[in-house]
Amino acid sequence: MQMNPLGRTGLTVSELCLGTMTFGTQTSEAEGHAQIDRALAAGINFIDTAEMYPVNPVRKETVGRTEEIIGAWNAANPARRADYVLATKHSGEGLQIVRDGAPISSATIPATIEGSLRRLQTDYIDLYQFHWPNRGSYMFRKNWTYDPSRQDRSATIANIEDCLEALQHQVDKGNIRHFGLSNESAWGAAQWLRLSEDRGWPRVASIQNEYSLLCRLYDTDLAELSANEDVGLLAFSPLGTGLLTGKYQGGAVPQGSRKSLSPELGGRETARVHGAVEAYLNIARKHGLDPVHMALAWCRSRPFMASAIFGATRMDQLDRVLASTDVALSDEVLADIDLAHRAHPMPY
């Protein structure tokens, strides 16, 4: 398992990260604990969660359940907490089932962190992330219509300063160690970096955005920011919510799959997506590769990648993902992927 730097924190994280957003819905507590054991044994040292998890669906009565499942594992394995980097997230503005949709601010940060610490049964969070910006985001298929022209720049800057100062207090207390963003833009990330450096407050270590063969928004301005500012990408949905496995081709909807619970796959089910998926499946067939291994190996090869976050509802899926670390893509495979990307850009 390759280890990569987590920004300028001095921490290193495994090239694959265990995502946990199905723990508590599709994945039982016992299965979740088994997955943590298996992942750590395979060399993964990075686990990602969020206060709003689990998903599929997100419900008020289950908010925080995923953190509780991880917390139960921590309580049963107290000596192993130092074996891995634990990341969680503070929900952004507009999620009514959490704090009635209140924006992230110094008023919400302390109690939200304390709640996560309590559920996770840990004294500290290694990487504390803001799940999405208060001002909105290009992510979640909003890139087609997102309009920043009515933003209040002064209010955004004031909120960043307010949040960074609150985060510094949490660092001083030992509740969190480092800070990351999620579903963020290049301009937004640049402001967080600038203001943190000006004031000596927590510096952005990472950006957790969607990234896969099907979703390559990060390749432009954010890739440049990563290279110049040592802010790595934590890629979520590197398998395109399962699309890149091929299991949904031909209209198939496997029982218990994400598509069986969310038919639109969060806006990813479009007229163009299955043609794009087929192009990548054909490349995998041509070169004798497992499409899951190809998709993950490609993500891991990107120069700005800190870690690719995967989710597995079953242990056999986890084992399949873990085997991908033995795969390196040839120049011929990469060339074919580039051609497919040009033919099928942003299919959703």
C-alpha positions, 0 to 999 in steps of 0.5 A: 500500500503506497503512502502519500503526504496529507498536505503539509501536516506531516501525516501520511495516508494510504492511497486508498481510504475506507469510506463508511457512508453505508455503515448503518444502512446497507452495511451492518455494524458487524460488517462495518467492524469487519471491514475496518479490521480487514482494511487495516490488515491490508495496510489502509490507515485512513477512514473517512466518515461524516456526521450526517452519515449513513446515506441511502437514504439520509434520514434525521433518525439515522444522522450520526449512526455511522460515527457511532458504529466507528466509535463502537469499534474504537471502544472495543480496540482502544490501543488501535486508535493511533493506527489510523487517520480518522476524518469526519465532516461538518455538514454545510448550510441547507441540510435541514435534518442537521441543525435546521440547516444552519451554516457552518460558523463559530456558533456551530463548530464547537458543539458539532465537533464535541458531538462527533468526538462523543459518537466516535468515542475518541479524544481527537479527530485527525482531519476535520472537514467542512462537507460543502461551502455555505455559499453553495458548490459546483459539485453534486451535478450543480456545475451545469447551472451554478451561478456565483455572480450574486455572492457576497464576497465580504460575507464569505471572507468574514465567515472563513475568518470566523470559522478558522479562528474557531478551528484554531480553538479546537486545535488548541484544545486537542479536539482536532489536529488538521483541517480539510475542505470538501466539495470546494472550488479553486477560488474558495480553497485559495481564500481558505489558504490565504487567510489561514496563512495570513493569520496563522490559523489551521491550513487546508490539508486536503480537498475531498471532491468527486473524481473518477473516469466519469467526473474530472472537474478537478483536472483543471484549476484545482489540479494546479492549486494542488500542485502549487499549494500541497493540498491533495485530493481525497477523491470520493466516488472513484467508481462513479457510484458503482457505474464503472464496475459495469454492474448497471449496464444493460439496465441491470439493477442488482438487488441491494445496490445503490441504484436499487435505493437511489435510481438516479444515482444522485443525478449520474443516471443520464442518457450519456453515462452508459456509453461512457462506461462501456468505453471504459469497460472495453478498455479493461477488456482489451487489456485484460484488466478488472474494470474496478482495478483499472478505475482505481489504479487510474485515480491513484496514478493522478499527480494530485491524489492523496487518497481515493475513498471507496465504499464497500457494502459487502466484504467481497467488494472490499477484497476486490478493491484491495486487490487493485493496489497491485495494478499499474496501468501501462502507457497503452492503457493510459492512452486509451483512457485519454481517447475515451475521455475526449469522446465522453467528457462529463457524461453527467 
